Amino acid sequence: MNNISTSNASAMKKTTFGPSGIECSAIGLGTWAMGGWMWGGGDNAAAVLAIHASLDAGVNLIDTAPAYGLGRSESIVGTALKGRRHEAVIATKCGLVWHTRKGTHFFEEDGHPVYRYLGRESIIHEAEESLKRLQTDYIDLYITHWQDATTPVAETMDALLELKKQGKIRAIGVSNVSPETLAEYLQYGPVDAAQERYSLIDREIEQTLVPLCTENNVAVLGYSSLALGLLAGPIDPERKFTGDDQRATNPRFSADNRAKLKAFFEELEPLRRQLECSFGQLMIAWTLARGSVSVALCGARASKQAIENAGAGSVRLHDAALELIDGAASRHLGSLG
């Protein structure tokens, strides 16, 4: 299967971030799992190799955040990009903080209370810390990770525009945002990208956020393109998720749902064989072909995963294939939750 063992970097689809014009690969590498938190731990050395493998395979967008392991993921990215910074488009985030207790308490991570806070001074502080961990003097895309109801959007955008003026960030993004809040951001300046959950089983933004983004030239980055791995292929009924791995308690990974997924993938097996790709690549290709997002973010923490995800960039789906996938999803995954 030529798309699993290797990837044709030259075949990778490209896209741009809204008004910024920054070009990147249509498939991005998500690094949440590399931070270890909520994924049962991590392996720094393997993560670095996965980032190198992604770059070699034509994936130049590396998406990270301070909250992914309380800085661990960003530090891994910084280490991996030594000598290769010019090859990468780095997206990182702000707004989930543990250096202050301003804003709204969100969760506990490794004994640290993490708050949603997008105050001006906090954003400036976060940007400096991220630049140090990433070992760079600029961030390509700086994203508000989760929104903060305690801080006016005008204040948040003022800080982001100041960082952009200083050359410390090149483009502004938002994540986990309502259409109303995005519209408010746009009142104060250009927003280049919106990052939201999107996959075959998470399509709500098609009717809510995507039309506003299209109207205002805001690129949409879809995260969790494989739904935390649920759509990567049939899951062994005996597989156990251990430690703090969030999938251990996620109802989507129940025995009943694994059976539904098995039937779904069995129906798609002839198409998979025809395209000579993996099921994961098929799902990533579907995400891009549907047109709602311009970037599909896919997590990986091993080189094999990274190379396989990148291979989806050369999978082209015709209309009949899209109809077949949608039909199978409707028959088997409609009640997945």
N, C-alpha and C positions, 0 to 999 in steps of 0.2 A: 504494500500500500504506500505509494510514493509520497503521500501527504503526512504520514506519521513519522517515518524515520528521518526525513529531511524536509526542508522548507525552501521554496524558491523566493528569496528575498526580493528579487526584482519584480515578482508578480504581486507583491503586497499592495493593496489598495491604499491610497493616500487621501487625506482630508485636511481642512484648515479650521482653526479656531476663530470663528466669527470675524469681527472687525480687525483683529490683530494680524490676520494673514499668516499666522504661524502654521507651517505644514507639519503633519505628523502621520504616522501609520494609522490605518483605520482599526487596527487591533492594538490595544494597549495592555501592558503588563500591570496587573493589580498586585500590590505587595502587602495587603492586610495580613495574610497568613504568614508571611515572612516574619512579622513581628511576634508571632507565637501566641499572643493573647486571643483567647476564644477559639484557638485552633489546635490545642493540645501541645503547645510548645513549638520550637522551630530549630533549624540548623543553619547558622550564619554562613558557613562555608558553602553549603549546597545552594543557599539563596543567592550568593554572589555569582556562582556558576550559572544559575538560572537567568540572572540578569544578563550576563555575557551571552548566553545562548539566545536570548530574545533579540539582542542587538544584532547578533550574527544572522538571525533569521529574518531581519527586516522590521522588527517591532522596535520603534524608537521612543514611543511614549511610555514613560515609567510613572505610574500613579502611586503616591504614597501619602502618609499623613503622620503628624506627631503622635496621635492617639494609638497608632498601630504599634503596641508594645512600649508605650511611653518613650518614644524616640528611637527605639531599636530599629524599626523598619527604615526610617530615614538614614540612620547611620550605616545600615547595610547598603543602601543605595549609594551613599557617598563613597563608601569603600569600593563598591563595584565599578563606579564610574571614574576612578582615578585613571587619568590618561585617555579616557573615552567620553569625557563630558560633552565634547562637541558633537558626538553622535546621538545624544539623547535629548528628548524633550521631557523635562521634569514637571510633573504636576504634584503639588502638595497642598496642604490645607491649614486652616486656622479656625479657631472658635471652640475647640474642645481643650480645655486648659486645666492644669493642676498646679500652676504657680500662684493662683489667686482663688478666692472663694466668692468672687463677684459673679453675677449672672444667676443661672439656675442649675442646681445639682442634677446631674444626668445619670451617672453610674459610678461604681467603684472599680478601679483597675489596679491589681497588685497592691491593694491596701491604700491607694491614693484616690481621694474623691475627685472626680472629673466634672467640670462645670461647662455649660454652654454659655460662652461669653464672647461678644464681638465688639467690646469697647475699643476706642482708638489706641490708647497706650498699650493695651494687651496685644492687639494685632501687630503693632510695631515690635514689641518684645518677642512675640512668637516668630515673626519673620527672621529676626536676627538669630534666634536659636536654631531655626530650620536651616538657614544658610550655613551655620557652623557644622551641623550634623551632616548636611549634604556635601560639604566641602566645596562649595561653589560661591560665586559672588552674585548670582542671579537665579531666580526661579522663573520658569517659562509660564506656568499657569498657576495662579494662587487662588484657592477655592475656599469659600466659607463652608466649613464641613457640615455643621448643623446650625439652624437659625436661632437667634437669641432675641426673645421677646422683650428683654429688659433694656436693649440698646436701640436707639433710632437707626433705621437703615441709612439715613443721611450721614451719621457719624461713622458707621462702618465703611461706607463707600469713600468718605473723605480720607480715611486711613489707607485704603487700597489704592486710591488715585495718587496719594502722596508717595507710596512705595513705588508705584509705576513711574512717576515723575523722576524719582531718584535712580531708576534703572535697576532696582532690586527685584522687581517682578515685571514680566512682559505682557501679561494678560490677566484678566479678572474672571473668576468663575464663582458659581454658587452651587450648592448641593442640598438635597432634601428640602426643597423650597416649594411653596405653593405658587400658583400663577399670580396671585395677588401680590405676594412679596417680591417675586421677580419683576413685576410691573413697577413696583416701588423702586427697586434697585435701578431700573432703566431710566427713571426720572433724573437720576443724579450722575449718570455716566454710562459708558458702554460696558455691557457684559458680554464676554466672549464665549462663555460656555456654561451649560447647566449639566450637572452630573446627577443622574437619577437611576434608581433600580429599574432594569428592563431586561426581560427575557421572554421566551415563549409562554411562560406561565405568569409573567408579571407585565401586563400590557396597559395598565391604567393610564399612563402618561400620554398614550396616543390620543386620548380625548381631552386631556386636561392641560398639560404643559407644552406638548409638542407644537400645537398651533401657534401659541404665543412666541415660542422660540423661532419658528419658521418666519413669522411676520417680522421679527426684530433681528434676524441674522445671528441668532445665538446657537452655537453648535451644541448638540445634545450628546453627552457621553453616557452610555449605558453601563452601569456597574452590575455585578453579579450576573453576567451574561449566561453563566451555566447554573444559576440558582444555587450557589454554595456547593456546586458539584453534583447536584441532583440530576442535571441534564447531561452529564458527561458520558452517560451510558448506564446499562443495567447495574444495579447495586446488589452485591451478594447478600442474600437474606441473613447470612450469619455474620456479616461485618458489624463490628462494634466500634463506636466512637468513644474515645476515652478522655480522661482528664477534663480540662475545661472546654473541650471541643463543643461548640454550640450545637452541632448537629445531633449530639446525644439526646437532647431534650426538644429538638425541633420536630413538631408533629408531621411535617412534610416528609420526614425520613422514616415514617412508621412502616410496619410490615405490609399493611394494606396498600400504602402508596408505592412501595417497592414493587408489589405485584402489578399495579397499574402501569408503572414505568416499564416493566418487563414486556407487557403486552404492547405498549406504545412503540418501544424500540424494535420489537419483533416485526411489527407492521412496516417499519422503515428500513428493515434490513436489505431488501432488494435495492432500494435507492442508495443506501450507503455503499453497497457493493458496486453499483454502477458508477458512482462518483469516486470510488477508491479512496474513501476518507473514513475517519473515525466518527462515532456518534457525536462526540464533543465538537469536532470540526463542523459537522452538519448543523448543529444548533447555533454555533457562532456565525456560520455563513447565513443562516436564516435571519439572525439578529440584524446583520448588516443589509441583507437583501430587502427587508421589509421597509427600509427607508425612514424609520422614525428616529434612529440614532445614527450619527456619523462615525462614532467610535464605539467599539465593543470592548469593554475592559474585562480581562480574564485573569483570574488569580493563578499563580503557580509558585511553587517553592522548590522545584527540582527541574533540572535541565530538560528532562524528557517531557514533562508537562508543558514547559515553555515552548519547546519546539513544536509539539503537537498543536498547541493553541495558534501559534504563528502560521501553521500550515493551512488554517482555515481561510487565510487571506487569499489563497489561490483557488478556493472552491467557488464555483459560480453556479447559482441555482436558477433554473428557468421557471416560468410561471407554473407549469404543471407540477414541478417539485414543491414549490411553495404551497400550492393547493393540497398536495398530498400530505405535507407536514401539518398544515393547519387542520385538515380533516382528521388525521390520526390524533392530534392533540385534543380536538373536540370530543372524540369518541372515548378517549382513555384518561385525559388529564383534567377534564372540566371541573371535577370536584376535589382536585388535589389540595386546594386551600392555600 
